[in-house]
Amino acid sequence: MVIIRAEQPADIPAIARVNELAFGRKNEGKLVDLIRHSEHFIPELSLVAEENGEIAGHILFSSAMIEREGSVQPMITLAPMAVVPGQQGKGIGSQLVREGLRVCRELGHPLVVVLGHSTFYPKFGFVISKEKGIHPPFPVPDDVFMVCELEEGAAARFQGTVQYPPAFGAV
């Protein structure tokens, strides 16, 4: 049985390991650590998937900003999400996304953006962000930069260009 819960301090080494195994490099684990030590970290939105006492997956939602005509407002971004290779394809990533979005709603966040797989995230309500007037801060294919409205019509209030926390540029 998989348990999805907020990370605890003892999970930090396992989270780094999960990200390294899933991505084949240390960048994503470093990103998580940099965000964890910044004002963009939201403890309730760093979730782990625990199975048989082992951390099998991790997802991080953190604060970001969206800029429009010189004004900025806070929003949430999903990155990264990782599942150890031996556990991929078993629904752990889906459980992490669903629970993360549920907690985002519970905390009152109206929308979430993600740069991710165009065939994975739409099943959770993510759509191409460009269609909602929300743009990435750098060139990427339209179908991989997506937004999920957690409140109906929220994207209309958040049109503009996403600005990621500085940690994203440090990895």
Steps between C-alpha positions, in 0.01 A plus 500: 500500500626847407466782751516858371607747768691823554876463514670476837862603574608134506374464139740757351779256398244258350336784304836593348558133413154459340558805281849388400381151409194626311683765299845340481668814634518714814343821361142434613608394849707817522198703383284349775765581760541859378124558508475333841739765633320795341191709559334311211475175698157392624555206739151355447569481126815289507349153495653154507360163399599242759467130432611235751694763695695618193462827311399405145401841369498874563318805368562866572263791452654838578412865470583695187380825348315604191574836342263707291554858396744570783295347781568163656287262698581171674410163358609135531725289280544122500862388463648252530305177528699178520442128553783249534540303177398164649168649615409698188185403314322388819296816557723655767559815295127536441432466872757770575350740245141443619590547866715804423219667307257416781729666756549802270120542486472456875761772553309734270732506199294570187729350235818302436739507203725216390764442236456130436387207290214599271341155525520465881376825655178559298328211683517714816340804337810670359454676167737690273568820691532715189129438434428661840731799446777366726846486345832339595799727567708319237433326168344153533257305284142612574380151592743457794426822689162450667270646762240341726226728628410402855233771507275539199610795287819561703722521192324818388636671814852366444569575136861595438847348513607258772810595698662202671685535832877566470572137599385386156776701334764364737483139379 
